[in-house]
């Protein structure tokens, strides 16, 4: 039997950080690997949503630096001595579609995601990434409060 993989979608929010904590805690009990991912929203075209209009990445290197240094690196450092194999990577794309693809391609056994993200307004007006994933990702989803 292969080692289980818990994927955690993070965005720098307190809810995303709690999702990592929940995944690492469960991984300690089950021997699973934890893989954190963050998605830099990018359609490749003109802004297609309200969120993209307000948060459209202007400088690729700057956005990648922020994704690594502000979102992923602090979490990697926090859990480096946890006894759990924890890794992280960022991707460009539509958050829901990119996370769905990563879960499928990496054969994740479970997805952890914060119930809310960085933008409460986007959660209310557009529907949240967490809600979309809970209905479409194809593996058990842990929505962390």
Secondary structure, 3 states (H helix, E strand, C coil): CCCCEEEEECCCCHHHHHHHHHHHHHHHHHCCEEEEEEEEECCCCCCCCHHHHHHCCCCHHHHHHHHHHHHHHHHHHHHCCCCCCEEEEEEEECHHHHHHHHHHHCCCCEEEEECCCCCHHHHHHHCCHHHHHHCCCCCEEEEEC
